[in-house]
Amino acid sequence: MTSNYPKMRLTVIKCECGLVIPVIPDVEKLGKAIDAHIEEHKTKENDSSKGEIAAKRIHDNLFGQLFKKINDIY
C-alpha cells in the first residue's frame, strides 16, 4: 500500500556517543530530553569535575546543533 503523502525526513541532533534525539515542536519536552541525556553523561564520570566538563561539552554540542537546525529551517 502506498501513501499519497510525501516522505519527510525527521530532523534530529546527534550526541557524540551516538544517541539520536529527534527535534520535536514541543520545546519543553525537547529541552527535558536533552537535559536528561546531558545528566547521563555527567553521572558516567567518576570524577565530578570531569562530569561537569563532559556535561558542558555535550550541552554546547547538542544545543549548538539544535540552534543550527532551527536557523536552517527559518
BALUM-550178 format. One line per field, with one value per atom (N, C-alpha, C, O): residue in three letters; atom name; x, z, y. Coordinates in Angstrom, 1 decimal, always signed. Atoms other than C-alpha are relative to their C-alpha. Example, Ala and Ser with C-alpha at 12.3 -4.5 7.8 and 13.67 -1.06 7.14 Angstrom:
2
type: c(ALA ALA ALA ALA SER SER SER SER)
atom: c(N CA C O N CA C O)
x: c(+0.9 +12.3 +0.9 +1.9 -0.9 +13.7 -0.8 -0.3)
z: c(+0.0 +7.8 +0.0 +0.7 +0.0 +7.1 +0.8 +0.9)
y: c(-1.2 -4.5 +1.2 +1.2 -1.1 -1.1 +1.1 +2.2)
This chain:
74
type: c(MET MET MET MET THR THR THR THR SER SER SER SER ASN ASN ASN ASN TYR TYR TYR TYR PRO PRO PRO PRO LYS LYS LYS LYS MET MET MET MET ARG ARG ARG ARG LEU LEU LEU LEU THR THR THR THR VAL VAL VAL VAL ILE ILE ILE ILE LYS LYS LYS LYS CYS CYS CYS CYS GLU GLU GLU GLU CYS CYS CYS CYS GLY GLY GLY GLY LEU LEU LEU LEU VAL VAL VAL VAL ILE ILE ILE ILE PRO PRO PRO PRO VAL VAL VAL VAL ILE ILE ILE ILE PRO PRO PRO PRO ASP ASP ASP ASP VAL VAL VAL VAL GLU GLU GLU GLU LYS LYS LYS LYS LEU LEU LEU LEU GLY GLY GLY GLY LYS LYS LYS LYS ALA ALA ALA ALA ILE ILE ILE ILE ASP ASP ASP ASP ALA ALA ALA ALA HIS HIS HIS HIS ILE ILE ILE ILE GLU GLU GLU GLU GLU GLU GLU GLU HIS HIS HIS HIS LYS LYS LYS LYS THR THR THR THR LYS LYS LYS LYS GLU GLU GLU GLU ASN ASN ASN ASN ASP ASP ASP ASP SER SER SER SER SER SER SER SER LYS LYS LYS LYS GLY GLY GLY GLY GLU GLU GLU GLU ILE ILE ILE ILE ALA ALA ALA ALA ALA ALA ALA ALA LYS LYS LYS LYS ARG ARG ARG ARG ILE ILE ILE ILE HIS HIS HIS HIS ASP ASP ASP ASP ASN ASN ASN ASN LEU LEU LEU LEU PHE PHE PHE PHE GLY GLY GLY GLY GLN GLN GLN GLN LEU LEU LEU LEU PHE PHE PHE PHE LYS LYS LYS LYS LYS LYS LYS LYS ILE ILE ILE ILE ASN ASN ASN ASN ASP ASP ASP ASP ILE ILE ILE ILE TYR TYR TYR TYR)
atom: c(N CA C O N CA C O N CA C O N CA C O N CA C O N CA C O N CA C O N CA C O N CA C O N CA C O N CA C O N CA C O N CA C O N CA C O N CA C O N CA C O N CA C O N CA C O N CA C O N CA C O N CA C O N CA C O N CA C O N CA C O N CA C O N CA C O N CA C O N CA C O N CA C O N CA C O N CA C O N CA C O N CA C O N CA C O N CA C O N CA C O N CA C O N CA C O N CA C O N CA C O N CA C O N CA C O N CA C O N CA C O N CA C O N CA C O N CA C O N CA C O N CA C O N CA C O N CA C O N CA C O N CA C O N CA C O N CA C O N CA C O N CA C O N CA C O N CA C O N CA C O N CA C O N CA C O N CA C O N CA C O N CA C O N CA C O N CA C O N CA C O N CA C O N CA C O N CA C O N CA C O N CA C O N CA C O)
x: c(+0.8 +0.0 +0.9 +1.8 -0.8 +1.4 -0.8 -2.0 +0.6 +0.8 +0.1 +1.0 +0.0 -0.1 +0.7 +0.9 -0.7 +1.8 +1.5 +2.1 -1.5 +5.4 +0.8 +0.4 -0.8 +8.1 +0.8 +1.3 -0.7 +9.6 +1.1 +1.0 -1.2 +13.0 -0.2 -0.6 +0.1 +12.9 +1.3 +2.4 -1.1 +15.1 +0.5 -0.3 -0.6 +17.5 +1.3 +1.9 -1.3 +20.5 +0.7 +0.0 -0.7 +23.2 +1.1 +1.9 -1.0 +25.3 +1.3 +1.2 -1.3 +29.0 +0.0 +0.8 +0.1 +28.0 -0.8 -0.8 +0.8 +25.7 -1.5 -2.2 +1.4 +22.4 -0.6 +0.0 +0.7 +19.9 -1.2 -2.0 +1.2 +17.4 -0.8 -0.3 +0.8 +14.5 -0.3 -0.6 +0.4 +13.8 -1.5 -2.0 +1.4 +10.2 -0.5 +0.2 +0.5 +8.0 -0.3 -0.3 +0.3 +7.3 +1.4 +2.1 -1.3 +10.3 +0.3 +1.4 -0.2 +9.7 +0.5 +1.4 -0.4 +9.9 +1.4 +2.1 -1.3 +12.8 +1.2 +2.2 -1.0 +14.8 +0.2 +1.3 -0.1 +14.0 +0.7 +1.5 -0.7 +15.2 +1.5 +2.3 -1.5 +18.5 +0.6 +1.7 -0.6 +19.0 +0.2 +1.1 -0.1 +18.3 +1.2 +1.9 -1.2 +20.9 +1.3 +2.3 -1.2 +23.4 +0.3 +1.5 -0.1 +22.8 +0.6 +1.4 -0.6 +23.6 +1.5 +2.2 -1.5 +27.0 +0.7 +1.8 -0.6 +27.6 +0.2 +1.3 -0.1 +26.9 +0.9 +1.2 -0.9 +29.0 +1.4 +2.2 -1.4 +32.2 +0.1 -0.7 -0.3 +33.7 +0.4 +0.1 -0.5 +35.3 -1.0 -1.4 +1.1 +32.7 +0.4 -0.4 -0.5 +34.9 +0.0 -0.3 +0.0 +35.3 -1.5 -1.8 +1.4 +31.5 -0.6 -1.3 +0.4 +30.9 +0.6 -0.1 -0.6 +33.3 -0.7 -1.0 +0.7 +31.6 -1.4 -1.8 +1.3 +28.2 +0.0 -0.9 -0.1 +29.2 +0.3 -0.3 -0.3 +30.7 -1.2 -1.5 +1.2 +27.6 -1.1 -1.7 +1.0 +25.3 +0.3 -0.6 -0.4 +27.2 -0.2 -0.7 +0.1 +27.3 -1.5 -1.8 +1.4 +23.6 -0.8 -1.5 +0.7 +22.2 +0.5 -0.2 -0.6 +24.6 -0.6 -1.0 +0.6 +23.3 -1.5 -2.0 +1.4 +19.7 -0.2 -1.1 +0.2 +20.1 +0.3 -0.3 -0.4 +21.8 -1.2 -1.5 +1.1 +18.9 -1.2 -1.8 +1.1 +16.3 +0.4 -0.5 -0.4 +18.3 -0.1 -0.5 +0.1 +18.4 -1.5 -1.8 +1.4 +14.6 -0.5 -1.3 +0.5 +13.9 +1.0 +0.7)
z: c(+0.0 +0.0 +0.0 +0.8 +0.1 -1.0 +0.6 +0.6 -0.5 +0.6 -0.9 -1.7 +0.8 -1.1 +0.6 +0.0 -0.7 +1.4 -0.3 -0.5 +0.3 +0.6 +1.2 +2.4 -1.1 +2.6 +0.6 -0.1 -0.7 +5.2 +0.8 +1.4 -0.8 +6.8 +1.4 +1.6 -1.4 +10.6 +0.3 +0.0 -0.4 +11.9 +1.3 +2.2 -1.2 +14.5 +0.4 -0.5 -0.5 +16.6 +0.5 +1.0 -0.4 +17.4 +1.0 +0.9 -1.0 +20.5 -0.4 -1.3 +0.3 +20.3 +0.4 -0.1 -0.4 +22.0 -1.0 -0.9 +1.0 +19.1 +0.2 -0.7 -0.3 +20.7 -1.0 -1.2 +0.9 +18.2 +0.7 +1.2 -0.7 +19.6 -1.1 -1.8 +1.0 +17.3 +0.4 +1.6 -0.3 +17.1 -0.2 -1.3 -0.1 +18.1 +0.3 +0.8 -0.3 +18.2 +1.4 +1.8 -1.4 +21.9 +0.7 +1.1 -0.5 +23.1 +1.4 +1.8 -1.4 +26.8 +0.0 +0.8 +0.0 +26.1 -0.6 -0.1 +0.6 +23.8 +0.9 +1.0 -1.0 +26.4 +1.1 +1.5 -1.0 +29.0 -0.4 +0.3 +0.5 +26.8 -0.2 +0.2 +0.1 +26.1 +1.3 +1.6 -1.3 +29.7 +0.7 +1.4 -0.6 +30.8 -0.6 +0.1 +0.6 +28.3 +0.5 +0.7 -0.5 +29.5 +1.4 +1.8 -1.4 +33.1 -0.1 +0.8 +0.2 +31.9 -0.2 +0.5 +0.2 +30.7 +1.2 +1.5 -1.2 +33.8 +1.1 +1.8 -1.1 +36.1 -0.4 +0.5 +0.4 +34.0 +0.5 +0.7 -0.4 +35.1 +1.5 +2.3 -1.4 +38.4 +0.7 +1.9 -0.6 +39.0 -0.3 -1.5 +0.2 +39.5 -0.9 -1.7 +0.9 +37.8 -1.5 -2.3 +1.4 +34.7 -0.5 -1.6 +0.3 +34.8 -0.4 -1.4 +0.3 +34.8 -1.4 -2.2 +1.3 +31.9 -1.2 -2.2 +1.0 +29.9 -0.2 -1.4 +0.1 +30.7 -0.8 -1.7 +0.7 +29.4 -1.5 -2.4 +1.4 +26.2 -0.7 -1.8 +0.6 +25.5 -0.2 -1.2 +0.0 +26.3 -1.2 -2.0 +1.0 +24.0 -1.4 -2.3 +1.3 +21.2 -0.4 -1.5 +0.4 +21.3 -0.2 -1.2 +0.2 +21.7 -1.2 -1.8 +1.2 +19.1 -1.3 -2.2 +1.1 +16.7 -0.2 -1.3 +0.0 +17.6 -0.5 -1.4 +0.5 +17.0 -1.5 -2.2 +1.4 +13.7 -0.8 -1.9 +0.7 +12.6 -0.1 -1.1 -0.1 +13.7 -1.0 -1.8 +0.9 +11.8 -1.5 -2.3 +1.3 +8.7 -0.5 -1.7 +0.3 +8.8 -0.3 -1.3 +0.1 +9.2 -0.7 -0.9)
y: c(-1.2 +0.0 +1.2 +1.4 -1.3 +3.4 +1.1 +1.1 -1.2 +6.7 +1.1 +1.2 -1.2 +9.9 +1.1 +2.2 -1.1 +11.9 -0.1 -1.2 +0.0 +13.0 -0.6 -0.4 +0.5 +11.3 +1.2 +2.0 -1.1 +13.6 -0.6 -1.6 +0.4 +13.4 +0.5 +1.7 -0.4 +13.5 +0.8 +0.4 -0.8 +16.3 -0.5 -0.6 +0.6 +15.0 +0.8 +1.4 -0.5 +16.1 -1.3 -2.2 +1.2 +13.5 +0.4 +1.3 -0.1 +13.2 -0.7 -1.6 +0.6 +12.3 -1.5 -2.3 +1.4 +9.0 -0.9 -2.1 +0.7 +8.1 +0.1 -0.3 -0.1 +8.8 +1.1 +2.1 -0.9 +10.4 +0.5 -0.2 -0.6 +12.9 +0.7 +1.6 -0.7 +13.9 +1.4 +1.6 -1.4 +17.6 +0.1 +0.0 +0.0 +17.9 +1.4 +2.2 -1.3 +21.0 +0.4 +1.6 -0.3 +20.7 +0.3 -0.6 -0.5 +22.8 -0.5 -0.8 +0.4 +21.9 -1.5 -1.8 +1.5 +18.1 -0.2 -1.0 +0.1 +18.5 +0.4 -0.3 -0.4 +20.5 -1.0 -1.2 +1.0 +17.9 -1.2 -1.8 +1.2 +15.1 +0.3 -0.6 -0.3 +16.9 +0.1 -0.4 -0.1 +17.8 -1.4 -1.6 +1.3 +14.2 -0.7 -1.4 +0.7 +12.9 +0.7 -0.1 -0.6 +15.5 -0.5 -0.7 +0.5 +14.3 -1.4 -1.7 +1.4 +10.7 +0.1 -0.7 -0.1 +11.8 +0.5 +0.1 -0.6 +13.8 -1.1 -1.1 +1.0 +10.8 -1.2 -2.0 +1.1 +8.4 +0.2 -0.8 -0.3 +10.1 -0.2 +0.2 +0.3 +9.0 +1.3 +1.5 -1.3 +12.4 +1.1 +1.3 -1.0 +15.2 +1.1 +1.7 -1.1 +17.8 -0.4 +0.4 +0.5 +15.6 -0.1 +0.1 +0.0 +15.1 +1.3 +1.4 -1.3 +18.8 +0.5 +1.1 -0.4 +19.3 -0.8 -0.2 +0.7 +16.5 +0.5 +0.6 -0.5 +17.9 +1.3 +1.5 -1.3 +21.4 -0.3 +0.3 +0.3 +19.9 -0.6 -0.2 +0.6 +17.8 +1.0 +1.1 -1.0 +20.7 +1.0 +1.2 -1.0 +23.1 -0.7 +0.0 +0.7 +20.5 -0.2 +0.1 +0.3 +19.4 +1.3 +1.4 -1.2 +22.9 +0.8 +1.5 -0.6 +24.2 -0.6 +0.1 +0.7 +21.6 +0.4 +0.7 -0.3 +22.4 +1.4 +1.6 -1.4 +26.2 +0.1 +0.8 +0.0 +25.5 -0.6 +0.0 +0.6 +23.2 +1.0 +1.2 -1.0 +25.9 +1.1 +1.5 -1.0 +28.5 -0.4 +0.4 +0.5 +26.4 -0.1 +0.1 +0.1 +25.9 +1.4 +1.6 -1.3 +29.6 +0.9 +2.1)
